[in-house]
Amino acid sequence: MNKNVKNLQICKSRCDMFKYGSVYKKLRKEQEITQTEACKEICSISKLSRWENNQVEVEFSTAIALLKRINITLDEFTERANIEAEFELPDEIVTAIKDEDVPVLRKYAQDHLAKYHASKNILELKNIMLVCNQLLLIEGKNYLTTADIQRIGSYLLHNTVWSKYNITLFANSPFVLNSEIGFKIAMQIVHNFDQVSDLTDNLTIFMGGLSDTVIAFIFKKKLDYAQQLLDELRKIELPPHFMFFDLTLTFLQRGIDYCQTGNEQPVLAIFNNLIQLNCSRHAQKLLEALKDIKQICEDRGQ
């Protein structure tokens, strides 16, 4: 199971980037881009004008689209706006995830969900989703409400710009989302691969999150979804230094095959190859995943 908590980057929830329209206005004017050019087919001129005067907020996907229109990245924008960036979870939560410390994770999830329910700020969800996803895997309990899950699913399903935040939010929630909605979102991300293919950090999150989504479908006994998504992932041409994902995808295919045939020898052959290549660490991770898949498939056959 992939429990990687690296590459988590976005603005701190208490520093809402939606309120920094005046910074956007300055950057837009520096590049001599008119409001009409900036907001065409994204939002109305009046809405852009009100945002630039800090009178209204805009949806995250709208803000990202507007930034893209003036050739400014999210990182550049947050730096110019002097918004403090949160690059990772608190150390104690990272440790709690590794140690599967349920009480610590539960308190973090409950405290931060309470803040989110009060603010309704979508930016607060990224780390919450990661922790809730882990709690679901560890103790089988979902701390998100039905309304929470529906809002996250709707937000991602109707998203049009796959920024690092949106990709990470999805990557942190494959086991929590409804399978049908999760499948639609995953396919939408795959079909917008060109938006992230040139960004190393995004590509890692992209492939890692979608690989986890295949595993989530296997665990949920949705092998048709797992196979369709895997088929799409196999079509993506990855750079040479991402070759490990090819191995991961091969493992996932053999995991699906195992659920259908009960033959584990093709899967075990991967472990033997990894050990021969002195990749015992990767072999151990895949072995743990295989044990989980075997348990699920055994339950499915009962």
N, C-alpha and C positions, 0 to 999 in steps of 0.2 A: 504494500500500500504506500503510495506516495504521500509523505507527511512533510514535505519540504515547505519551509516557511520563509525562504529567501525571496528576494526580488519583489518585495511588497512595497510599492512606492505610490504615495498620493498625499495630498494636502491633509494636515491635521483637521479633524472634524470640527474643532473649535475655531478654525480659521477658514470660514466659508468663502471659497474663491468666487462664488456667484455674486458677492457684494463688491467685487473689484472691477466693475465696469469702467470706471474712470481710467484705470490702468490700460484696459483694452483700447479705450478711445485714444489715448496718447500713442500707443503702439501703432494703431491704425493710421493715424495722421502722419506719423513719422515716415510711413511707407507710401503716403499720398494715395491711400485707398479710400474711396468714398463709402458712405454708409450703404448706399444702394448696391455697390459692388460687394461689400462685405457680407450683407445679409441675404442676397439673392437666393431664393429657394430654400432658405434656412428659417428665417423668421421675418416679421414685418419690420419696416423701417422704424415705426413708432416704438416697437418693443426694444429694438436695438438702442434707440435714442434714450429711452427711459433707463435701460441697463447702464449705458455709458454715463448717465448722470446719477447712478446709484439709487434709483428710485424703485427698481424692481429687481427680482432675481430671475434667473433663467435656468432651465433644465440643464443637467450636466452634459447630456449629449449635444444640446444646442450650443453650450459654451465651447465644447471641444470642436464642433464644426466651425464656429466663428473664428476660433484660434487658427484652425487649419487654413481658413480662407485668407488670413493675413500672414501665413507662413511662420507662425510662432508655435513652438511646442509647449506642452503643458509645463515641463520643467523650466523652460525659459520664462514663461508667464509667471509661475510661482516665485521665481527668483526676482523678477522685476517688481512684483507686487509685495515682495518681502514677506511671503507666506512661508512659515516654517514647515519643512517637509518631514513626514514620518516615514522612515525607511524600513522599519521592522517593528514587530511586536515587542513589548517589554521583555527583558531577559527572563524574568521569572515565568512568563507565559510560554516562551519558547521552551524553557526547561520543563514546564508542566506538561507540554504536548509530548515531548520526548519521553517523559517518565509516566505518561498517562495518569497524571495527578488530577483526578476528577474533581475533588473539592475546590482546588484552586481554579480550574477551568470553569467550573459551574458558577463560582462567584463572579469571575470576570464576565461571563456571558450574561448573567442576570443583571449585574450592575450596568453594563453597557447597553443591554437591551432596554432597560428602564430609561436611560438617557435618550436612546434612539426613539422610543415611543413618545417621548415628550417633544423632541425636536422634529421628527420625521425627516431628518436630513439624510439623504441617500449616501452621502460621503462617509457616514459613520458605520456603514454596514460591512465594509471589506474585512476588517479583522474580526468582527463579530461572526461573520459567516464562516471564517476559517475555524474559529474555536467551536462554534455550534456543530460544524461538520465533523470535527474530531470527537466531540462528545457523543454524537450520534453513532459513530463507529465504535467508540469505546464501551458505552453503556446502553446503546440502543434507544436513547431518549432524545426527542427533538424538542429543543427549548424555544424554537421559533413558533409564533402563532400562525394559524392558517392565513391571516391577513398579511403577515410578514412575508410568507412564502409567495403569496399571490402578487404582492407588490414587486418583489424582486424579480419574479418570473415575467411580469408585465413590463417592467422597466427594461430588462435585458431583451425581451422578445421584440420590443418596439424600438430598440436602439438602432441607430444608423451609422454611428462612428465607433469603431472598436479601438478605443484608447486603452492605454495600459491599465487604467483603473477598471474599466468595464471588463477587460479580459481577465484581470486578477479576481474581480468579484465573482465571475462565473467559475474560474478555476478553483475558488475556495468553497464552492457550493454544489458539487456534482451529486452528492448523496442526499442532499436536502430537497432539491427541486423535484417537482412532479416529473415523472419519466417522459411523458409526452411533450411537455413544455421544454424540458431539458434537451430533448432530442432536436426540437425545432431550433432552439437557440444554438446548439452545437453545430448544426448544419449551416446556420446563418453565419457563424464565425468562420467555418471552413471556406465558405463561398466568398468571404471577404478577406481571404488570406493575404492578398496583395497589399492590404493596409498595414500589415505587421511584418512582412517577410524581410524587410531591410533593417529591422531593429532587433538586435541580439536578445536583449532582456525580454522584449515582448514575445519573441519566438520561443524562448524557453518556457514562459508562462503559457503561451498558446499551446504548444505540444504537450507540456506536462498536464495542463488542465484538461485537455481533450482526451489524453490517455487515461487519466483518472475517471473521466466520464464514461469511457468504454468499460472500465472496471465496475463503475457504479451500475451500469446497465446489466452487467453479468450478475452482480450481487442481487439486483432487483429481479433477476430472471427474465430480463427483456433482451434475449439473445438476438432478436431481429434488429433492434435498435443498435445493439453493440456491433453487429456485423456490418450494418449499413454505414455507421460512422467510421469504423475501422477501414472499410473499403475506400472511403473518401480520404482518410489520412494517409493511406498508402500511395495515393496519387500525388502527394506533395513532394516536390524535389527539395530536399534539405541540403544545406551546405555540408562539406566534409566533416567539420567539427561537431556536427549534430548526428553523427552516425549511430550513437548509442540509442537514439530514438527508433532507428530502424530495428534494432534488436528488441526494444520494448514492444514495438508493434508486432514483430514476429511472435514474441511471447504471448501477447494478447490474442493473436489468431489461434495459436495452439491451445490457449486457455479456453476459447470458445469451442474449438474442436473437441477438447476433452469433455466439456459439458454435454456435448452431443453424442460422443462415442464411448467415453469412459476410458480411452487409451491415453495414459499419461507418459508413455515412452518418448514421444516427440518433444514434450515439455522438458522432461528430464535431460534430454540431449542438449538443450540450451545451457543447463547448469554445468554439464561436463565441459562444454566448449568454453564457458566463462572461467572455470577453474583452470583449464589448460592455458588460458590467456592471463592467468594471475589476476583475475577480476573477481576475487572471492566476495568482496563487499557487494558488488552488484548481484552476484549469484545469490547471496543471502537474502537480499531484498526481494528478488523474484521468487525465491523459495517460500518466503513468508506469504507473498501474494498467492502462490499456488495453493498453499494450505487453506487459505480463506476460500479460494475458488472451489476447491475440492469439497469443502464443507457445504458450500452453497449448492453445488451440483448434487451432492448426496441428499440434501434436504429436498431438492427439486424432484428427485427420483422416488421419494417416499410417497 
